Amino acid sequence: VQLQASGGGLVQPGGSLRLSCAASGLILDYYDVAWFRQAPGKEREGVLCVSSSPGITYSGDSVKDRFTIGRDNAKNTVYLQMNGLKPEDTAVYFCATVTGSRYSPCSLTSFHYHYWGQGTQVTVSS
């Protein structure tokens, strides 16, 4: 199983980015998928997750109403759409999938997930 996270970059405050998490070796739609982020000197933080079908989402408080998560099953990919970016959103963003237990609707706890992408850097700065 491999997860490839991409789409990071440098963006000005208030801007938008869309991150992608492409999977090989499994069908992402069968599993919960989550995005996490980690800023220097800080713990890894759960951002958003989407459950396996029917695809219920759950958001961390810091990104509510700004970030959304979605699936493109034809591409076996999960997206993180980030709008209204703030400097405090600067971090390395990771996607993860496959949990050993069922969570309702999905988990934002990092140790629940077995497979991780390599991370993509998002920097929000003027």
C-alpha positions as CSV (number, residue, x, y, z in Angstrom):
1,V,0.0,0.0,0.0
2,Q,1.3,3.4,-0.9
3,L,-0.2,6.9,-0.4
4,Q,1.2,9.8,-2.3
5,A,0.4,13.3,-1.0
6,S,0.9,16.3,-3.2
7,G,-0.3,19.8,-3.9
8,G,1.5,21.7,-1.2
9,G,3.3,25.0,-1.7
10,L,3.6,28.6,-0.8
11,V,0.4,30.7,-0.6
12,Q,-0.5,34.1,0.7
13,P,-2.9,34.5,3.7
14,G,-6.5,34.2,2.5
15,G,-5.5,32.0,-0.4
16,S,-6.4,28.4,-1.3
17,L,-4.7,25.1,-2.0
18,R,-5.9,21.7,-2.9
19,L,-4.0,18.7,-1.6
20,S,-4.3,15.3,-3.1
21,C,-3.8,11.8,-1.6
22,A,-3.5,9.2,-4.3
23,A,-3.5,5.5,-3.2
24,S,-2.1,2.4,-4.8
25,G,-2.5,-1.1,-3.4
26,L,-6.0,-0.6,-2.0
27,I,-9.3,1.0,-2.8
28,L,-9.5,4.1,-0.8
29,D,-13.3,4.2,-0.9
30,Y,-13.4,1.1,1.3
31,Y,-11.6,2.9,4.2
32,D,-11.7,6.0,6.3
33,V,-9.1,8.5,5.2
34,A,-7.8,11.4,7.3
35,W,-5.6,14.4,6.8
36,F,-3.2,15.4,9.6
37,R,-0.7,18.2,9.8
38,Q,2.4,18.9,11.9
39,A,4.0,22.2,12.4
40,P,7.6,22.5,13.7
41,G,7.8,21.9,17.4
42,K,4.1,20.9,17.6
43,E,2.3,17.6,17.8
44,R,0.6,16.1,14.8
45,E,-3.0,17.4,14.6
46,G,-6.0,15.8,12.9
47,V,-7.5,18.1,10.3
48,L,-10.3,16.3,8.6
49,C,-11.4,12.8,7.9
50,V,-13.9,11.1,5.7
51,S,-15.5,7.7,6.5
52,S,-15.8,4.8,4.1
53,S,-19.1,4.8,2.2
54,P,-21.3,6.8,2.7
55,G,-18.4,9.3,3.1
56,I,-19.4,11.2,6.3
57,T,-16.8,13.9,7.1
58,Y,-15.5,15.1,10.5
59,S,-13.5,18.3,11.0
60,G,-11.1,19.5,13.6
61,D,-12.2,22.8,15.2
62,S,-9.3,24.8,13.8
63,V,-10.3,24.3,10.2
64,K,-14.1,24.2,10.4
65,D,-15.8,26.1,7.6
66,R,-12.5,26.6,5.8
67,F,-11.3,23.2,4.8
68,T,-13.3,20.4,3.1
69,I,-12.4,16.8,2.2
70,G,-13.7,14.8,-0.7
71,R,-13.2,11.7,-2.7
72,D,-12.6,11.0,-6.4
73,N,-13.1,7.3,-6.5
74,A,-12.3,7.1,-10.2
75,K,-8.8,8.3,-9.4
76,N,-8.6,6.4,-6.1
77,T,-7.8,9.8,-4.5
78,V,-8.9,11.9,-1.6
79,Y,-8.6,15.7,-1.7
80,L,-8.2,18.4,1.0
81,Q,-9.6,21.7,-0.2
82,M,-8.1,24.5,1.9
83,N,-9.7,28.0,1.7
84,G,-9.1,31.1,3.7
85,L,-5.6,29.9,4.6
86,K,-3.9,31.5,7.6
87,P,-0.2,31.6,8.7
88,E,-1.1,29.2,11.5
89,D,-2.1,26.6,8.8
90,T,1.6,26.3,7.9
91,A,2.7,22.7,8.4
92,V,3.5,19.5,6.7
93,Y,0.3,17.8,5.7
94,F,-0.1,14.0,5.8
95,C,-2.8,11.7,4.6
96,A,-3.5,8.4,6.3
97,T,-5.9,5.5,5.9
98,V,-6.9,2.1,7.3
99,T,-7.9,1.9,10.9
100,G,-8.1,-1.3,13.0
101,S,-11.4,-0.4,14.4
102,R,-14.5,1.4,13.3
103,Y,-15.0,5.0,14.4
104,S,-18.1,7.1,14.0
105,P,-17.9,8.8,11.7
106,C,-14.1,8.6,11.4
107,S,-11.0,9.2,13.6
108,L,-8.7,12.2,13.9
109,T,-6.3,10.3,16.1
110,S,-3.1,9.6,14.4
111,F,-2.2,6.3,16.0
112,H,-5.5,4.8,14.8
113,Y,-4.1,4.8,11.2
114,H,-1.9,2.2,9.6
115,Y,-0.8,3.7,6.3
116,W,0.6,7.2,5.8
117,G,1.7,9.3,2.9
118,Q,5.0,11.1,2.9
119,G,3.7,14.6,3.6
120,T,3.5,17.8,1.6
121,Q,4.6,21.2,2.9
122,V,2.1,24.0,3.1
123,T,3.4,27.5,3.8
124,V,1.1,30.4,4.3
125,S,3.0,33.7,4.2
126,S,3.0,37.1,2.7
